[in-house]
């Protein structure tokens, strides 16, 4: 991953409270996993930046290296990597995701 891509990803994460790197957009997810995470975030009322990795292959590959996580979607809250679809779904079912966002005063 180039420094430029790494810096671009870091800037997105640093400048936004909640960032979801996903396939497609909030309005039109392009895979079931991305659709699941957007549905969860929308259900709990989170305001987040959606980054469509299908629009930029450098970002698509770069985010996997940045987080050392092999799959998309990836959720970041306040600069910290939270997880992918399975982790977000489990956190939501346990009430932990809403708790995390409330702790940071994001919902």
C-alpha positions, -999 to +999 in steps of 0.1 A: +000+000+000+014+034-009+018+061+016-007+082-003-035+056+000-026+050+037-028+087+044-061+090+025-076+062+046-062+076+078-076+110+070-111+096+064-109+077+097-095+106+117-119+133+102-151+113+107-166+099+140-180+068+122-167+054+089-180+023+071-158+010+043-183-010+023-193-023-011-217+002-025-233+030-006-256+035+024-285+040-001-275+011-024-253-016-007-237-039-032-234-070-010-253-086+017-227-080+044-226-043+036-264-042+036-265-058+070-241-033+086-258-003+070-292-016+082-278-020+118-263+015+118-294+031+103-316+012+128-297+026+158-296+061+143-259+064+136-247+092+114-217+078+094-196+082+064-199+054+038-169+048+017-176+027-014-145+005-020-158-005-054-152+030-066-114+028-059-095-005-060-066+012-042-088+020-012-104-015-015-070-032-011-055-005+011-082-007+038-075-045+042-038-038+048-045-007+070-067-028+094-050-061+088-086-074+083-093-094+051-129-086+044-153-057+037-173-041+053-151-025+080-164-002+107-144+025+124-156+045+154-136+074+167-105+062+149-107+027+161-114-004+140-145-021+155-149-050+131-167-065+101-202-078+095-202-107+120-187-087+148-210-057+142-241-080+141-230-097+173-223-064+190-257-051+179-276-082+192-259-078+226-265-041+227-228-034+227-227-013+195-253+011+207-235+013+240-202+021+222-218+049+202-236+063+232-203+063+251-188+085+224-221+106+222-227+096+186-263+085+191 
